[in-house]
Amino acid sequence: MHFCPNQSFIHKKHNLSVPNPPASASPAEPINAVSLRAFDPRSVPVIAVDSDLPAVAAQHLTAQALRARFANPPKWTPEVRREPKLDGRVPAQAAVLVPIVQRERPAVLLTERSSKMSTHSGQVAFPGGRVDPTDPNIAAAALREAWEEVGLSADYIEVLGSLPTYTTITSFVVTPVVALVRPGFELTLNPYEVADAFEVPLDFLMNPAHHRRHAMVGEGLNARQWFSMPYQDGPHERFVWGATAGMLRNFYRFLSA
């Protein structure tokens, strides 16, 4: 992960009417994570924890406050925009949904990639994938992928806007689409792609005291930095890291600007 230069925020509103397509029977290549099979990110030293930065206050995490922030975005600088390039792959457009479930304590819906995936198995990720030529826009692609992966119906989703793109190590140019999700939905996981779906409190993720910096020393892909935000979910440690953590870090910068 590289720390980015100055970039401007682009905000677009989407007028969407997205039907619920049937769940895909074949696994899509995950695009917002580096493979856990390549190495164990938990073993890479933590070089810093950003406990000196302020958390986003609870009143700024409500549905009303989030709508207002996207309606009138501040001037801000995304902190992470690009990972090291793996090879000469042609960049491809992709979209992920950042679903904020409107519970009494708002939470972000995340997934764990299936062990059946040939790459990236076991990775914590947002629902998302490659933008198809038939998708009318980026937000529609994110909604379609969320339906195909976890069965989250667009009927429960209110798209707020998008964050700056994040380019992964596999050359996917990912647009995070932030949305509110009304409770009452039922999920149906696509077993070819998703092993589990779970929620992490938004205030936990928007508190830099939980943002850990990791660094590898070396040349090329062996010289990398990234964030992790491990969350203890009962008996499970949900190890949020890499691109997923990087996009959440940008969301923190957007809300705290």
N, C-alpha and C positions, 0 to 999 in steps of 0.2 A: 504494500500500500504506500502510495506517495502522498505527501501533503501538498495540497494544490495551490496554484497561483490564484490571483484575484479572478473571480467569475461573477457575472450578474445573475440574478434570479429571474426566471421567466415563468410567469403565472398565466395559465389558460383555464377558462371555465369550459366545461363540456356539457352539451345538451344531449343526453344519452337515452336511448331506448334500446336496450340490449336484450335479446331473447336468451333463454337458457338453453345452450346447445347440449347434446348428449355427452356424457363423460367419455373421454378418450380411452381407448383400450390399449394404446401403446405409449410407453414412457417418453416424455419430452426431455431433452437435455436440460438439466437445471442450469440456471445462468447467474445466480447471485451468491455463489459460494465457491471456495477453493476446496478441492477434494481432501477429505480427512485421510484418505488412503495414501496421499503423497507424503504426509508427515502428520504427527500429532501436534496440533497447535497448542494444546495444554502444556506441552513440555518446553515451549519456547519461553525464555525468561520475561517476566514483567519488568519493564524499565521505569514505569511511572503509573500513578493513579491520580486522576485529575480532581482530587477532593478539594482543591483550592477554588474551583469554579462553582458558581451558585447553581443550585437546582432550579428548574422551572417551577414556579409557584403553582399550587393546586388550582387557583382560580384561572390560570391561563391554559389549563388542560380540559376545561369544560367544552361541551359542544358549541355553546354560544361563542366562547373565546376563540376556539379554533376556526369557526366560520369567519369571524371578524379578522383574524390574522391572515387568512388566505384572501379575503376580499380586499384587504389593504396591506399587502406585504411590505415589510421594512427593507431598507438597504442592508444587505448582509453578504457575507462571504462563506460559501461552503468550504469545509475544511479538507475533505478528501474527495477526489474526483476520479482517480485512475489508479489501477494496480499495474505492476510490471507486466509487460507483454510476453505471453508465452511463446508465440511463434509468429509466422507471417499470415495468420488467419485474417480473412476479410471481416471488418467490423459488421455486426448485425444488430438491428434494433430490437430491443426487448422492453418489457414492462413488468413491474411487480406491483401488487396491491399492498399498501400499508393499512390494514384494516383496524380501526380503533373502535372496539366494542364499547358501547355506551352503557356500561354497568355503573353501579354506585361508585366504584373505583375503576375508571376507564382502563382498558387493557388492550394490548396489541395482540392480534391473532397471528401466530407463527406456525410453521410446520417443521416436521423432521422428515428428511428424505428417506425413502424406502431403501431397505437393504438389497432390494432387487435391482436397484439402479447400478449400472456398470461403473458409473463414476459418481462422486459426490454423495455416496450413500451415508446415511446417518447425520447429514448436515442440517443445521437449523437454517431456515430460509423463509422469505416471504412467499406467498403464492404468486406465481408469475412464470413468464416464459417468452419465447420469441414472438414478435409482432407478425401476424399473418397478413398477406395482401388483402384479404377480405375484411380485416378489421377497419371500421370507419375512422378510428383515431386511437391514440395511445391508451386512453382511459378504457375504451371498449376492449382493448387487448387484455388489460389487467383484469377486468371483470370476467372476461371469457376464461382466462386461465384460472382464476379463483373458483369458478364454477366447475371446470374440468378437473381440478386437483382435489378440492375439498367439498364441492357441492354447495358453496356459499352463493345463495341466490341474489341476483341484482336487485330484487324487490326490497331487500333489507339494507341496501347500500346507498349512501349519499356521498358522491364524489366532491371533495373540497378543492382539489387542485393538484399540481405536481411539483416535485422538487427537481433540482438540477440533475442532469444525467450522471451516472456512475459507470465507468468502463471497467469491466472485469478482466481478470487475467486471461480469459478465453475470448476476449475481444467482443463481448456483448456490451452494447451501449444501452444501459438500463435506465429507464425513467421510472422513479418511484411515484406512484399515484396514491395520494393520501385520501382516505375516506372514513366517514363515520358509518358504523354498523349498528343497526337497531337490534336489540336482543330479541330472542324468540326464534331465531333461525335453527335449523338442524343441519348438521354436516354429514356428508357421505364421502368418505375418503376414497380416492382412487388408489387401490393397493399397489399398482405398478409404479406409482410415483411418491406416495406419501405413507409413512409408517404411523405418524401421529400428528395431531393438531392440538395446540395448547395456547394459553394466554399468559402474557407477562404484563404486570401492571405498568401503565404508561408512566406513572410518576417514578417508578424504579428506573426505567430506561432513560428518562429525562433528567436524571441526577448524575452528574459527572463523577461523584464519589464511587459509582459503579462502573466507570469507564477505565479500563486498564489498557495500557499501551505495551505492546510486545515488539521486539526487534530481533531480527536475525542478521548476523554479520557474515559478509561474503561478497561474491561477485554475481552479477546478473540476478536471477531469481532467488539466489541464496542471500541477497541483501534486501530484506523486506521489512516493513513495519505495518502493523494493523492494530485495531482495537478489539477487545473482547468485553462482553458484558454478561458474565455467568450468573444465572439465576437459579436458586434452589427451589424447585417446584415439588414440594413433598419429598419423596424418595429420589426424585430425578434432578440431576444438574443439567439445566438447559444451557449449553455452551454457545452463546450467541457471539459470533466473531466474524472477521473478514469483511466481505462486501455488505452483509446484512448489518453488522455493527457499524460499518462506515456510513451507510445510508441513515441509520438511526442517529449517528453523531451529527450528520448534516441537519437532520430534523431538529435536534437539540439547538444547533446554531441558529436555525431559522426561528424557533420559538423564543430563544433568549436574546435575540438581537434587539 
